[in-house]
């Protein structure tokens, strides 16, 4: 055998050295499993072995949240659920996925797989919303948050490197004037174990575009410096959070922290009730835009 090898090599040939492409895909996959999704996508570009290994289902299943099957049932049809590989499931879930007739969205944080949820103003119970003397649903390009739009694993690789456009609910609820402000919401959802924070996305003033530039009309803004607004959050397992603050920063969207909650059971449905109120009827208040409610992992929210 040694003679045959010697016959195929001359004294001037450089010694053979192994390269990254010679590593078995199964070994590469075991290493990739311990990396975060952005790192996996970068290494998948090295060569065929790394690209093939990066497609292994067990890698991406380890990155998906523990409740990913529950999420898939909410946002995918049955055919899609069965035909997608785990890496494609991860890619699809990293973009906002609508449910409940498009009034809510769920997506994963691209680098960690953490679950985030948003609830549009149309899914909230707003006192007086049907009376146009008080409230209106107005079209806007500012009901938004940045996300990474994905439809394939190749786009998942691109997503890890750059931010895409903003998704929009397309409308916000706008308050002209009212005595009794009450905005209630409710959500039943199965979150992975962890700590979560809830925020209301609000703005004083009504935004629009004029000659291609953003302008904010603050003519109706009044009454928010007299008494604070109260935010309240309760969960079905007895958690309760209350906070108060004055609304300010006219013309800018602000995330107001409503409270935190902790999920301990992997398979438990959590029912949350939350509200925004200012029910001091000694004065009117107006000029408030209500976009949506966000639920983030506490580490992301901070």
QUIKA-V807638 format. One line per field, one symbol per residue. psi: psi as a letter, one per 30 degrees, with the letter a starting at -180 (. if undefined). burial: 1 if it has 9 or more other C-alpha atoms within 8 Angstrom, else 0. Layout:
psi = ???
burial = ???
This chain:
psi = eeeeeeffklffklkkklleffkkeeeeeeeffglleeeeeefffeaeeeeeeffkefefeffllfgeeeeefeflleeeeffkleeeeeeefflkjklhhgflkklkkeffgkkkkkjlffgljjkgffjffelkjkklggjllkljjkfleefeeeefflkalkkkffllkkkeklejjkjllkkkljklkaklkkkkjlkjljklkjhgkklkjgefjlffgeklkkkkkklfggkkkklklkkahkgkkkjkjflllkkfkegkkkkkkllkljgjgfllllgkkjdlkkjlkeeee.
burial = 00000000000000000000001010011101100111011111101111111111101110111010000110100000100001111111111111100011111111011111111110110000100001110001001101111111101110110001001111111111111111111100011110111111111111110000000111011111101111111110001111100110001001001111101001000111111111000001111111111111110000
